[in-house]
């Protein structure tokens, strides 16, 4: 019975606790209202734009440097 108890302690009990905590979390979650959703959507959109501009300017700087190094 020693191995069975160890198996329960190591594998079964943590999985049961994780499942219990996950169910509790899902039950507490609520859908955002329209105002909250629009705020999150705006913040995400602004983040995408900023990351796009950063990528564009890095590429813009990289092309001349690459041409100088490669010599095309």
C-alpha positions as CSV (number, residue, x, y, z in Angstrom):
1,X,0.0,0.0,0.0
2,X,3.0,2.3,0.3
3,X,3.3,2.9,-3.4
4,X,-0.4,3.5,-3.8
5,X,-0.4,6.2,-1.1
6,X,2.7,7.8,-2.7
7,X,1.0,7.7,-6.1
8,X,-2.1,9.4,-4.6
9,X,0.0,12.1,-2.9
10,X,2.2,12.8,-5.9
11,X,-0.3,12.6,-8.8
12,X,-3.9,12.3,-7.9
13,X,-4.3,14.9,-5.1
14,X,-2.6,17.7,-7.0
15,X,-4.7,17.0,-10.1
16,X,-7.9,17.0,-8.0
17,X,-6.8,20.3,-6.3
18,X,-6.0,21.8,-9.7
19,X,-9.4,20.8,-11.1
20,X,-11.2,22.2,-8.1
21,X,-9.3,25.5,-8.3
22,X,-10.0,25.7,-12.1
23,X,-13.7,25.2,-11.6
24,X,-13.7,27.8,-8.9
25,X,-11.9,30.3,-11.2
26,X,-14.3,29.7,-14.1
27,X,-17.3,30.2,-11.8
28,X,-15.9,33.5,-10.6
29,X,-15.2,34.8,-14.1
30,X,-17.7,37.2,-15.7
31,X,-18.0,38.5,-19.2
32,X,-16.8,42.1,-19.6
33,X,-19.4,44.8,-20.1
34,X,-19.3,46.8,-23.3
35,X,-17.3,49.7,-21.8
36,X,-14.6,47.3,-20.4
37,X,-14.4,45.4,-23.7
38,X,-14.0,48.6,-25.8
39,X,-11.2,49.7,-23.5
40,X,-9.4,46.4,-23.8
41,X,-9.9,46.4,-27.6
42,X,-8.5,50.0,-27.9
43,X,-5.5,49.2,-25.8
44,X,-4.8,46.1,-27.8
45,X,-5.2,48.0,-31.1
46,X,-2.8,50.7,-29.9
47,X,-0.3,48.0,-28.9
48,X,-0.5,46.4,-32.4
49,X,0.0,49.8,-34.0
50,X,3.0,50.6,-31.8
51,X,4.6,47.2,-32.5
52,X,4.0,47.6,-36.2
53,X,5.7,51.0,-36.3
54,X,8.6,49.7,-34.3
55,X,9.0,46.8,-36.7
56,X,8.7,49.1,-39.7
57,X,11.4,51.5,-38.5
58,X,13.7,48.6,-37.5
59,X,13.3,47.2,-41.1
60,X,13.8,50.7,-42.5
61,X,17.1,51.1,-40.7
62,X,18.2,47.5,-41.3
63,X,17.9,47.7,-45.2
64,X,20.6,50.4,-45.7
65,X,22.9,48.8,-43.1
66,X,22.5,45.4,-44.8
67,X,23.3,47.0,-48.2
68,X,26.4,48.6,-46.9
69,X,27.6,45.4,-45.3
70,X,26.8,43.1,-48.2
71,X,27.7,45.6,-50.8
72,X,24.8,45.2,-53.3
